[in-house]
Amino acid sequence: MLEKEVLIKLYQNVDMGIIGIESIEEKIESRSLAKVILAQKKEYEILKEKISTLCSKYDVLNKELGGMAKFSSDMMAAMKTMMDKSDHTIAKMMMEGTNKGLISLEELLNNYGGKDEKIVKLIQEVISLEHQNNEELKIFL
């Protein structure tokens, strides 16, 4: 895999985490869950900045997710929380998204040749964050 392709996928993975949180944050009723999830959003935003810096180095321009990703995330959040906005439901939904992201990140790490150590470290950093996010959400299940 080329660096540009890896960076696009990595950027989109982190961006999807932010979009997922934005789709659900207004539905969270518990202060403790909201605090955890909003802290996770900040971490994603920090990583998105780091990835954007590397994207500039490799002249990656079209890395944004389409509007359909946001729409889909909003619709899924609305459907899953229509009848139940409990911490359990929201934490489970967030963990399901995180697990999808982890699968994609592990594939990305395995398929990238690893020429740029900064990219490898960023992928590993996002993977670590995803695991941490799951651990933080487990208590709400």
Residue, then its C-alpha position, 0 to 999 in steps of 0.5 A: m500500500l502506498e502512503k497516500e492510500v494509507l493516510i486517506k484510510l487512517y484519516q477517514n477512520v479517525d474522522m468516522g469516530i468523530i462523526g459517530i460521536e457527533s451523531i450520538e452526543e445530543k442523545i446522551e443523558s448521563r453526565s458520566l457517559a457524556k464526559v467519557i465520550l466527549a473526551q474521546k472526541k477530543e483525542y480523535e481530533i488531536l489524532k486527526e490533526k497529526i494525520s492531517t500534517l502527514c497528509s500535507k507531507y504526501d500531498v493528500l488532498n481528498k481525504e474527507l468522508g462523503g456526506m453519506a457517511k454523516f447521514s448514515s451515522d445520524m440515521m443509525a444513531a436515531m434508529k438505535t436510540m429511538m426507544d432506548k437512550s440508556d448508557h448501555t445502548i449508547a456505549k454498546m453502539m459506540m463500541e460496535g463502531t470502535n470494533k469496526g474501526l479496529i478491524s480496519l486499522e489492523e488490516l491497514l497496519n498489516n497491509y502497509g509496507g511500513k516505509d514511513e515510521k511516522i505513519v506506522k506509529l500513527i496507526q498504532e496510536v489510533i489502535s491504542l486509542e480505540h482499545q482505550n475507548n472500549e475499556e472506558l465504555k465497558i463500565f456502561l454496559 
